[in-house]
Amino acid sequence: MPALPKPSRSDRKLAQHRTRRDRQNAEQNAKAKVRRLDRGCRFALCGCRRRSFIFPTEVAHVPHHKGMGGNPSGNRSEVEGLIQLCRHRHREGIVSLHKGTLRIEPLFPFDGMRGPVRFLVDLQAADMGDGTARQQWAIV
């Protein structure tokens, strides 16, 4: 059987562009679905739902943020692995995913982030200096 000819460079670039575009569209569609389902920050007792104009919401990648390794196969933006949080809990606050002081675990692994979740807060890292934190992780 004769070998197939190698595609031209422009064909390879177009294929890469299509793959990247399809992956971005899939991620945008998944994030839009999560926004429709969650309707605001899912963090317990956050209070940002009533003040959404102050704390805009963002869709977070849980268990691994795509910028922190994630899944290189491109399926890291599946709806089961996304959750909507306010910007304060996602990136900027003392207790946030990006600072490593907040962990989110699904209670039922087959549901992922669509079912009930448990929020774990690192009390030692989020300690305000009063020295009252005696345990490391607390369930919120």
N, C-alpha and C positions, 0 to 999 in steps of 0.2 A: 504494500500500500504506500503510495507516494506521500511525502510529508506535505502538510498544508502550508501555504505561503504565510509568512509572518505579516500581521496587519501593519499598515503604515503608522507612522508616528502620530499623524493627525487623528486616525481612527482610535488609537489607544487613548489619546488625550480626550477625545469626545466621550469615550466609554467611561473614563475616570470622572469626567465632569458630570455625566448622567448618574453615576453611582453616588457621587457626593450630593447632587441635587435631590435624588430620591431619598437619601438618608436624612437630609435636612428637612424635607417635606414630611417624612414619617415622624420625625421628632416634633415638628411644629404641630402636627395633627394630634399626637399623643398628649402634648402639653395642653392643647385646647380642650381635649376631652377631660383631662384632670381638672382644669379650671371649672368646667361645667359640673363635674361630679362633686368636687370639694367645696366650692363656693366660699372660699376664704381660708384663712389660716387654720390648720388642724391642730396646732399646739394647744394642749389643755390649759385652761385658765389664762390664756394670753391676753384676751380683751381687745385684740386688734380688730376683730370683726366689726365692732361698732365704729372704729376710727380708721377705716380702710384708706381714707385719703391721706392720713398721716403715715401709715405703715403699708405701702403697696405690697402686694403679694407676688411671690415668685414660685416657680415650680422647681423643686429640688430633686436631684438624682440620689436615691437611696438604694442600695447599700454602698455603692461607690460612685462618687461624682466622676463625670467623664473626664474632667481635668486632672483627677487624682488617680489615673490608671484606668478606671472603668473597665468596660469590656471592649476590646479592640475589634470584635466582629461587627460592631455597629448596632446591636440590639439592646444597647444600654438604655434606650429611651422607651422601653415598653411601659405601658400604663401601670402594670403591677409594681414597678419599681420607682414610680414618681409620686410625690406628695406635694401639696401646696402649703407653703409657709409664708409668713410675713418676712419682709427683708431683714427685720431685726433678728428673728430666729434662724433665718437661713445663713446670713453672713455677718451682720454688723454687731449684734448684741454680745454681752458677756457669755450668755448661754446661747450658743449657735452651732450649727452643723460645721461650718467652715473653721471655727476656732477649736473644734474637737471637744467641746464641753457638752454637747447634746448628741445622743444616739437615738435612733428610731428603730424599733424592732417590731415586725408584725407578730401578732398573737397567733395567727393561723398562717403557716407558711404558704399554703396553697392559694390564699387570697392576696398575699403580698401587701402592698400599701393600701389596697382598696378596702380591706377589712379593718377590724379594730387593731390599733397599734399601741405600743408601749413606748413612752418617752423616758429615757434615762438621762439624768443630769449629773454631770461631774461636779460634786459639791466642793471638792478641794480646789479645783481650778477656778470655779466661780465664786470662791470665798471672797468676801468684801474686806477681809482684814480683821474681822472681829474674833476669829478663831473658833467659831461655833461648829464648823463642819467636822464631824467625827467619822463619817463614813464617806466612801468615795463616790458611789453611784446611788442615786435615789430615783425611785419611780415617781413620775409626776402624773 
